[in-house]
């Protein structure tokens, strides 16, 4: 049952990022806008090179333009860009959402 509150510490499991991605899917499906905002905020707060691809995929899939914009800006930072393009998640992201490639290239000036 949805209580408008997030689970505490251990209830998030071993991977809080995956939990917030799952909650984002549910929030989008059932139009729980406040939960959607909370999840996008938490996903952004946990952003790393390793979580970039899955977070951007969620932003694209679940119509989160602000999260997508932040992900693209994160990618454009040279220190992140050089590491992200070498990840398997990046390759999968480009296969799933080829349109994003143009946006990322434009942002980094390639």
C-alpha positions in Angstrom: 0.0 0.0 0.0 1.3 3.4 -0.9 1.8 5.7 2.1 3.5 8.7 0.5 6.7 7.8 2.4 9.9 6.0 1.3 11.1 2.9 2.9 13.9 3.3 5.4 17.5 2.2 5.0 17.6 -1.6 4.8 14.2 -1.8 3.2 15.7 -0.4 0.0 17.7 -3.6 -0.5 21.2 -4.0 -1.7 20.8 -1.6 -4.6 18.9 1.6 -3.8 19.3 2.7 -7.4 17.4 -0.3 -8.7 14.7 0.1 -6.0 14.2 3.8 -7.0 14.1 2.8 -10.7 11.4 0.2 -9.9 9.4 2.7 -7.9 9.7 5.2 -10.7 8.1 2.7 -13.1 5.2 2.2 -10.6 4.9 5.9 -10.0 4.7 6.6 -13.8 2.2 3.7 -14.4 -0.2 4.9 -11.6 0.4 8.6 -12.1 1.8 9.1 -8.6 3.5 12.4 -9.4 4.9 13.1 -5.9 6.5 9.6 -5.8 7.9 10.2 -9.3 9.5 13.4 -8.2 11.0 11.7 -5.1 12.4 8.9 -7.2 13.9 11.1 -9.8 15.6 13.2 -7.1 17.0 10.0 -5.4 18.2 8.7 -8.7 20.0 11.9 -9.4 21.5 11.9 -5.9 22.9 8.4 -6.6 24.2 9.2 -10.1 27.5 7.7 -11.0 29.3 6.4 -14.0 28.0 3.0 -13.2 24.4 4.0 -12.9 24.3 6.6 -15.7 22.9 4.3 -18.4 20.2 2.7 -16.4 19.2 6.1 -15.0 19.0 7.7 -18.4 17.1 4.7 -19.7 14.5 5.2 -16.9 14.3 8.9 -17.6 13.6 8.3 -21.2 11.2 5.4 -20.6 9.1 7.1 -17.8 9.0 10.6 -19.3 11.3 12.4 -16.8 12.7 15.3 -18.8 14.4 17.0 -15.9 16.2 13.8 -14.9 17.2 13.2 -18.6 18.5 16.8 -18.9 20.7 16.2 -15.7 21.9 12.9 -17.1 23.0 14.5 -20.4 24.8 17.2 -18.5 26.5 14.6 -16.3 27.6 12.8 -19.4 29.0 15.9 -20.9 31.5 16.4 -18.2 34.8 15.1 -19.7 35.8 13.0 -16.7 32.5 11.2 -16.8 32.2 11.0 -20.6 35.5 9.1 -21.0 34.5 6.5 -18.4 30.8 6.1 -19.4 31.4 5.3 -23.1 33.5 2.3 -22.0 30.7 0.7 -20.0 28.4 -2.1 -21.2 25.4 -0.1 -20.0 26.2 2.7 -22.4 26.3 0.3 -25.3 23.0 -1.2 -24.3 21.5 2.3 -23.9 22.6 3.2 -27.4 21.0 0.1 -28.8 17.8 0.6 -27.0 17.5 4.4 -27.5 19.5 5.4 -30.6 17.9 8.8 -30.6 19.7 9.6 -27.4 23.1 9.3 -29.1 22.5 12.4 -31.2 21.6 14.4 -28.0 24.7 13.2 -26.3 27.0 13.9 -29.2 25.5 17.4 -29.5 26.1 18.1 -25.8 29.8 17.0 -26.0 30.4 18.7 -29.3 31.3 15.5 -31.2 
